[in-house]
Amino acid sequence: MQDQNEDTEWNDALRRHNIIPQKEKEVTEEDIIDMVENTIQTKHEGKQMGDMSLDELNEREDDIDEDDERMFEEYRRQRMAEMRAQQMKARFGDVMEISKVDYVAQVNNAGEGVWVVLHIYKDGIPLCKLVNNHLNNLARKFPATKFLKSVSTVCIPNYPDKNLPTIFVYFEGDLKKQWVGPFALGGMNLKQDELEWLLAQAGAVQSDIEKPERPEVDDVLTKAVRQSRIDNEDSDDD
């Protein structure tokens, strides 16, 4: 005898004429969620579960039958996880300017699980401006990380300009990584993806970017010193 559940043209024709029963639909997770929502909706007029706050979900829990309680609890856990993810994602998103008096609150007491990227800079230094531009973009890309900036003379009195720009990376108030001075960041050749990779290596951002390849830069100073030595050796031979 032919299986009535098989997907064949003959069975489809029989189903259309109600000769054999319709094939049972496989119940998915979305179907279960819809069933829970429909159960509540038949008892109450108003919002769907997807539009409810956690308080509203808790109030409606008493209206759920015992058989549906497990499904309701699973749905509520999903909603809580989604809300936490949304709150974390929208937590920051820009570069905040701070002063010395803000340091403890914004850095040391940033909070549990919070990464902080602090840029010490000074107006009029081209590389500092470049780094600020990169950090503005990265702050929008990684809103779960707190990005800060502070003018050197405001944040650290007598901080030497030769150390600018400086980037500090903190996690839960502890210093994890620092880049001090233009050579540590690669100078004016610094690209945004390079800075992103550096921050990712330090753990400050969650990025799967691969290490960017930087073309070799001619070391003019080293070449000049080497050539000077050769010229001096030739002079001594004469």
Disulfide bonds with the S-S distance in Angstrom:
none
